């Protein structure tokens, strides 16, 4: 019998109470239209059924409900979808089952229902401990609600709680960010994601970005380095550019993306990397529903097979986001590409404190993470100019 391969499942819940000022994810702000919700549940259920038949050689070891705001969607709807996942896929008994939540929609009833169903990890969007900042960002909660949500989660049996924070916010100083970090650490989360604010086109914040008094690039860089040092001092190990965890509490699902493992996404705009193909679902919820149920419009907005050279580029780009880095031996063995052209880029960067070697792998330092995009471009240019090992031989 062939060994079962690990698989991650992502379920996109596009419903949320309101759109935040900076959000460019696909979501629908406002009340939950019952007919739309029922149609969406029907489409997700059918999509899971059809796809489960293609994954008989896999065992699902992570399920992630993201959004939008899954907690706003309601416990009964989330339980219905998860029950279908369990019915259509082989789900490991020790699987990591995560749902994203906003503090304003976390209740004891929701938490107890989800915990009883098998959900074991909550990712809470806190973003800031300052209510005036939260209001300017369009967040529908206050910090007191965030503290209450964490306490409720612990009381309801969630032993794996992650908090999301953002830095580089309007009018924020480095000192204020340090105070936020130290304040939020009193909640003792098991995992923390700390993201620098990115002002994206087609968001309300983009329209008034010049008047938002955003911190300079230099200030954001200092905030990032403070994050690394403060969280390390508090016992949180950095394992990815923006992610920190108490040892053993790294996000197993998100690691699939960064380590090049397989996953399937369900819902509008959800992406997949499965069976050698990478594809993305239709971004519009109505077209996604029609595509699944009526099959009169395409479900997918794009689908492509990834050639080995491109996979090699993805390996470099994604692995360098993590503290695991890139292995010369693994690179050459899996992609039949010479590592030596990449080494010529890495060596002078190591001398400038941007790279270090750990357990035989090349890993970016915190200073290197700050300029990782530029470094990855250099490495991919070197890769594009090289010939595969097979041709050289």
C-alpha positions, 0 to 999 in steps of 0.5 A, a space after each residue: 500500500 502506498 504511503 499517504 501524502 500530507 495535504 492541507 485544506 484552506 476554506 475561504 469564508 468571504 463574509 465579514 461585518 465590515 471591510 477594513 480600511 487597508 484590506 484587499 482580500 476578497 471579502 463581502 462586508 455587511 450583513 449575511 444574506 441568508 440566501 447567499 449563505 445557503 447557496 455558498 454552503 451548497 457550493 462548498 459542500 459540492 466542491 468538497 465532494 468532487 475534490 475529495 474523490 481526487 485525493 484518496 492517496 492523501 491524508 489531511 493534516 491541516 485545515 484552515 478557515 480564513 477570510 473574511 471573518 470565519 467567526 462572523 460566519 457563525 459556528 453552525 455554518 463552520 461546523 457544517 463545512 468541517 463535517 463535510 471535510 471529514 466526510 470527503 477526506 481522510 483527516 488525521 486525528 492529530 490534524 491542526 484545525 484553525 479558524 480566524 476570528 475577530 474579537 467582536 464576533 467571538 462568543 463563548 457559545 461559538 468557541 464551545 461549539 467549535 472546540 467540541 467539533 474538533 477545531 483546536 487553533 484560533 487565529 485572532 485579528 487583534 492588530 493594535 492595543 489602541 482603540 483610536 488606531 483600531 477605529 481609524 483602521 476600520 476595525 469593528 472591535 476594541 482591545 478589551 474585546 480582544 482580551 476577553 476573546 483570548 480568555 474565553 478561548 482558554 476557558 473553552 479549551 483552546 490550547 493554541 491561540 495565535 494573535 495578529 498584530 500590525 506595525 507601520 500604522 498611521 501616526 505610529 512611532 517605534 516607541 508606541 509599537 514597542 509598548 504594543 508588543 509588550 502590552 499584548 505579550 501579557 495575553 501569553 499567546 502561543 503564536 504571533 504574526 506581526 505584519 508591516 502595513 502595506 497600503 494596497 491599491 483599491 482600498 480606502 487607505 490608498 485614497 488618503 495615504 498621503 495624508 495618513 502620516 505613515 511611518 517612514 521605511 526606516 521607522 518600519 525597519 526599526 519596528 521590525 528589528 524591535 519585533 524580532 528582539 522583543 519576541 525572542 527575549 519573551 521566548 518566541 522563536 522566529 520561524 518565518 519573516 512575520 511569524 513567531 511561536 513558542 517552540 512547537 506552536 508554529 502554524 503547520 498549515 502556513 508552513 505548507 505554503 512556505 515549504 512547498 507542500 500540497 494544499 487545496 483551497 475552496 471558496 472564491 479567490 482561494 489558491 491551490 497547489 495540488 497534483 503538480 498544478 497550481 490554480 486559483 478559484 474564480 474571485 467572484 462569489 456568485 460566479 464561484 457558486 454558479 461554476 460549482 453548482 450549475 457549471 455554466 461558468 469556469 470555477 477557476 480563474 487560472 490553472 497551470 502546470 509548473 515546470 521544474 525551473 519555476 519550481 526551483 525559483 519558488 523553492 528559493 523565494 518561499 524557503 528564504 521567507 523561513 528560518 529553514 533556508 535553502 539547502 544546496 544539496 536539496 536544490 540540486 537533487 530536486 530541481 537538477 539546477 546548479 547551486 554554484 551561481 546562487 552561491 556567488 550571490 550569497 557569499 558577498 551578502 554573507 560578508 555584509 551580515 545578510 546571510 548565515 549558514 545553519 545546519 548546512 542551509 543558507 538562511 537570511 538574518 533578520 537584517 536580510 529579511 528586511 531586504 529579502 525581496 531584493 535578494 530573491 530577485 538577485 538569486 532568481 536572475 542568477 538562476 535564470 542565467 544558469 543551465 540545468 545540471 542534466 544539460 551540462 552533463 
